[in-house]
Amino acid sequence: MQAFFDDEYMQIDDEGHDFDDGIKSTRFKKLQKKLRKEVSWAIRDFKMIEDGDVVMVCISGGKDSFTLLDILLFLKRIAPIKFEVVAVNLDQKQPGFPEEVLPKYLSEQGIPYYILEKDTYSIVKQVVPEGKTYCSACSRLRRGSLYGFAKQIGATKIALGHHRDDILATFFLNLFHGGSLKAMPPKLLSDDKQNVLIRPLAYVAEKDIIKYANYKKFPIIPCNLCGSQENLQRAMINDMLREWDQAHPKRLASMFKALQNVAPSQLADRELFDFDNLSIERNDDERLFEGDHIQVGVADKLADIGLPTNPQVQTFNPKFTKKEDKKIPVINPIL
């Protein structure tokens, strides 16, 4: 099967295309190229999109989903495989929601779309106590409707606009408040095994999406349902991540890399790693302690339990004769 992108195609947007936007800024072009490649890499690394897929892009009217839709439509034009893109929005009947914005934008761009109308706003307001966070209940209701609709129209993948910083924020929310080490995977099979979810923006930083959306002048629609709620845990985590990113620009990239480099034996999950059956496998080779001297105390009790009372040592020479040997030796390494 043809890969979504190989090394040859990763260079394909070095040149302009007749269907590119008319923004001439060099900084924008550089940013655009970066985002397109990061999305391509995520799709390739996690095999998110395959030949013949119908990708349902969940578009909320926020910067993330607009950016995702824009980049996927570009990649659809140049990818070596054939796939379709359809935009789907769930109008949750929030008071003051500008219902005309998305249909107008999508129609002008020639993007096929569905607008699903369902008053989940009233349900959320009824079931969530005053002062509590609406996000969880709102998200569950939205997911249920969108997942079912994906199956109804025959969409094979559901694309969500979560980016790298969303994934890290979820990790810290679970770490600080959920007692678990988990985040948002770039690709997920739903619990009922009816849908495959993909997050093509998994490698993209939020600050780059903000810049991109500003350049593109997307008609952003703010979410007012929970906008007045203060001190949301996720908002606090996001503030923490932004502060880290400003003070240590490479920290978030390093943390995301850690999510892709898990060592189960170095954690403490007894279901994930078999700690019960660990056993040593020593051979007969003896390695003497390298040092100057070993002090021995209460030697009679050492002898009683069968331990040596005068363990031997071998010379440790910190001065190395060869230039290439001038490095700290590895002594009793942790395997």
N, C-alpha and C positions, 0 to 999 in steps of 0.2 A: 504494500500500500504506500502511496506517495506521502512523504512526510509533509507536515504543514509548512515548515521552512527548514531548509538546510543552509549550509554556510554560503552557498552561492546566492540564495534568495535573501540572506540577511543584509546584503549590500544593495538590494534593489532600489531602496529609496534614497540613494546617494544623488540621484538625478531627479529633476522635477517631473511632474505628471500634469497632463492637461486637465485633470479633474481635481488638482490641488486647489485650496482656497487662494484668494488673491492677496493674502498678507505677505508683505515684502520684507518684513523685519528679519534680519539675520539671526537675531537671538531667538525669535519665534521658530524659524526653520530648524535651528539647532535643537531647540526643545522638542519640537514636533518629531524630529528624527529619533531623538532619545526615547520618547514615549512609545513610538511605533515599534522600535526594536525591543523595548522591555516587554511590551504586550506580546510580541511575536515569540520572544524567548519563553515567556510563561506558558503560552499555548503549546509551544513545541515541547518544553520540559515535562509538562503534565498531560500531554496528548489531549488537550481540551477540545479541539475541533478536528473532525475527520471528514473525509470526502462524503458528500451527500447530507451532511447535517443541516438541520433547520434550527438556527440559534435564536431563541426568544430573549431579547434584551429587555430586562425590567427597568423601565425609565421612570424616575420619580419626579424629574424636573430639577434635580440637584446637579451640581458641578460634576460629580463622579459619574453618574449614569450618562450625562450628555457626552462627557469625554470618552467613556467606554463605547458608546454607540458610534461616535465620530470615527474612532480609530478602527473599530471592527469593519465599518463600511469601507474604509480605505483598504484594509487588508483583504477584504472580500474581492476587491478589484485586481489585486496583484498576486494573490496566493496561487500556488500550483495545484490546489484542489478546489473543488466547487462546493460552496455552502451558501445558504441563504440567511438573511438577517431580517427579523421582524421586531418592531418595538411594541411593547405592551405597558400600559400605565393603568394602575388601579386608582380611580377617583374615589377617595374615601369620604367624600362629602364633608370635608372640613369647612366650617364657615369662612367665607372670604376667599376660598380657593379659586384662582383665576382659570376657569375651565377652558377658556378659549386659547390659552397660550400653547399648550402642547400640540393640539390638533393643527393649529396654524403653522407652527414651526415644522412639524413632521410633514405636513402636506407641501409646504414650500420647498422642502429638501427632497421631496419625492420618495420618502421613506414609508413603506407599508407599516400600518400600525393598527392596534386595537386599543380602545379606551374602555375599561371595565368600570361600570358605575355600581358602587355598593357602599351603603352607609355604615361602615365599620366605626366611624367616628363616634356615633351615638352609643354603640355597643361598648367601646373602650371607656367612654365617660361614665357609663353605668356600672361596669364591673370593677373599675379601678378606684380605690378609695381616694378621696380628696387629698392632694398633697403628695401622693405616690407617683412613681415614674410610669408614664404611659407606654414607653418604648417597647417593653417586652410583650405586652398584650397586643399592641398595635402590630408588631412584627409577626406574631403568630397568626393573627387573622389575615394579614396581607399574604404571608407565605401560603397559607391554605388555599386561598383563592387563586393565586398565581400558579401554584403547582398543578392544581386541578385543570386550569385553563391550558397549560402547556400540553398536557395529555390530550385534552379535547381537540386542540388544533393540530396535533401531531408534531409539535416541536420536540427535537431530540436532545437539546441542551438548553438550560436556563442560565443566562449570563447575568451576574450580579456585579454591581459597581464598587464592591469593597476593594480598597487599595492596601498597600503595605502597612500603613499606619493603623488602619482599622484592624488588621490582623494582629499587630502587636498590642494594640489597646485591648483587644479581646483576651489575649494571652495574659496580660497583667490583671484584668478584671477577674479572670478565673483564678489567677495566682493569689491575689489579695483578698478576694471575697468568696471564691467558689471552692477553694481547697483542691484545685486540680491543675495539672499542666496540660492545657489544651488551648487552641486558638481557632481560627477559621482556616480550614484547608483550602488550597487553591482549586481543588476538585473534590466533589463529594457526591456520593450516592445517597439519595434521601432514605429515611428510615423505612419507608414502605417500598423501596426499590423501584418506584415508578418514574423517578426523574434523576438526571445527572445535573448537578449545579457546577458552574465554573466561575472562577473569579480571574478574568484575564488581566486585571490591574494589580495582581498580587505583588509584582515587582516594582510598582510605581509609587513614588513618594507623594504624599498629599500636597506638599508645597509646590511640586511641579504641576499637579492637576489644577491648583488654584491659578497659577500663572497661565496655563494653557486655556482655561475657561475665560480668563480675562481677555486674552488675545482674541479668542473666538467670539466673544460677546454672546455667549449662550443666554437664552431667556430664563435665567435661574428663578425657580419658584421656591421660596423658603418654606420649611415645615413649621407651621404655627401651632400644631397640636401640643407639642411639649416645649415650645420655645420659651415659655414663661417660667418653666420649672428650673429652679436654681440648684446648684450643687449636685447635679447628676454625677454619679460615679464615673461614667464614661467620659464626661466633660473634664473631670478632674484628672483622669488618666491622660487624656489628650493634651491637657495643659502641661503635664509632667513630661510627656514625650517631646513637645515643642521646645520646652526649656532645655532638655538634653540635647536636642538637635542643634539648637543655637550655640550651646556651650561646647558640644563635642560632635561636630558634623558627621563623623563616621560611626557614631554609636548605634543609630537605628539600623543601619545597614548590617552591622556586626550582629545585632540581636536577631534580625530576620534570618541571617545566615545560620545562627544557632538553631533556629526552628527546623532547618534542613540538615542538621548535623547532630542528631540525637544519639546519645550513648546510654542505652538502657541499663547497662551494668554499673553506671556511675550515678544512678538515681536510687530510688527506694521503693519502686513499685514491684511487689512480690508476684503480681500477675504477669507483669511484662518480662521479668527476668527471674530465673530459677536460682534464688539464693540458697535454698535448702540443700541442694546437691553439689555445692561447690566443694572441691577437695584438692589438696595439694598433690603434685606429682613430682617429687624430688628424685634426683639421680644421686649417684655416689660421689660426684665431684664435690670437693670441699673448697669453699672460698673463705680464706682467712680474712679477718677484719684488717683493713688497711689503716694503720695509725701508729701512734707512738707507744701506747700502754693501755692496759685494761685494769681498772681497779676492781678488786673482788672483795665483797663484804659478806660477813656471816657465812663463811665458806662451808662450815659443817652442815648447815641446812641446805646449801646448794648440793653438797655431796649426798645428803639424804634423799633428795628428789632426783638424783641421777644426772645432775648437770655438772659440767667441768668446773673445777676450782682454779684452774690455771690455763684459761684459753689462750691459744697462740695468736700472735699478731704478725703481720708482714709490713715491710717498710712502705710508707706512703711518701712519694717524692713529688712535691708540688712544682718543682722546677723541671721544665721539659726541654729536651735537647733540640728538638726539631721545631721549626717555626709553625708548621701546620698542627703540631700537637698542643699548642698553647691555648687550651680551652679547658673549661671546668669538666672533669671526668664525671661520667654517670655512675654513681655508686648506688647499688641496690635499687635499681629503677622500679617504679610502680608500673606493673604491666596492665 
